[in-house]
Amino acid sequence: MRLRRIRHLAEYSVFRLFVAIVETVPPRVAARAAELTARLIFDGLPRKLTRYHVARENLRTAFGDSLSDSRADEIIRNMWVHLFRMVVEMIQLRRKLHWENFKQVIRYYQKEEVVKALYCDRPVLFLSGHFGNWETGISSFGLLGFSMSIVARDLDNPYLDAWFRRFRSQSGHQIISKKGGFDRMADVLAEGGTIALLGDQDAGRRGMFVDFFGKPASTHRAIALMALQYDALICVGYSRRLEDRFHDGLPMHYEVGCEEVIDPRTIKSDDEVAEITRRYSAALERAIRKAPEQYFWVHRRWKSVPGQKRKRRKPALKKAG
């Protein structure tokens, strides 16, 4: 226990040193340094360490043979560039993004649809995926005065977990732990609140299999069930990086968009849960296709296979007398 605490403190100390350095560096310099570091890591490290083969297999699953090896490498390299820049931007967002400049940094797509949903006196599930800079999108809604309850996984390191909780709550949001947080989510929806969560993770063999890029992917059915039970609208959104536009020294430029608003009242299907799950998965896919290099392809989205049974361990043989 003591060694674990020492390790956690050491990790946190290194992270805080990194944060301090990034906060003192001009955003333009930090962005270029992040890009250079990502390219050096992708081109210099063994591909096993960058999970290249996982990403390449996912791209092959999503796009088939139409995607050449050179184009796949370009997407994976730019994915790491995007992720490194996203980390740097998250740190600098706390001090650099504010009411006076966020309209120059962020543009909105179908904003009216989202505002209408948030003002309709019904609970809302704001659903996104590991695409673009989802933290920027959530922060922008906080700046506009729309408070949300964000569902997030607890980090193993409690000091890092506390830092990210403070980061996400500084724009007026509340945090719900993904583990064991269902009752709290139910309370928020029952009170007519808004919950923000990611819906593109593998749900295991018990998940509902719906097409994602044309291949069945295990998907959580709880989102559809909550929408039906609490009469909640589902806003499928994204925060996509656009070409850099420098304003107040900030190189970041994003489109925060709404791909689709799903109203459970309008679902006409014998299996409403399956239809809602299919529709929000299709909406996430459409958003990702706009900028595939900004999706987290190293996640094993198609890990579970329909009809696959759980392997049982063979009982250990008892040693003779």
Buried (B, 14 or more C-beta within 10 A) or exposed (E): EEEEEEEBEEBBEEBEEEBEEBBEBEBEEBBBBBBEBBBEBBEEEEEEEBBBEBBBEBBBBBBEEEBEEEEBBEBBBBBBBBBBBBBBBBBBBBEBBEEEBBEEBBBBBBEEBBBBBBEEEBBBBBBBBBBBBBBBBBBBBBBBEBEBBBBBEBBEBEBBBEBBBEBBBEBBBBBBEBEEBEEBBBEBBEEBBBBBBBBBBBBEBEBBBBEBBEEBBBBBBBBBBBBBEBEBBBBBBBBBBBEEEEBEEBBBBBBBBBBBBBBBEEBEEEEBBBBBBBBBBBBBBEBBEBBBBBBBBBBEBBBBEEEEEEEEEEEEEEEEE
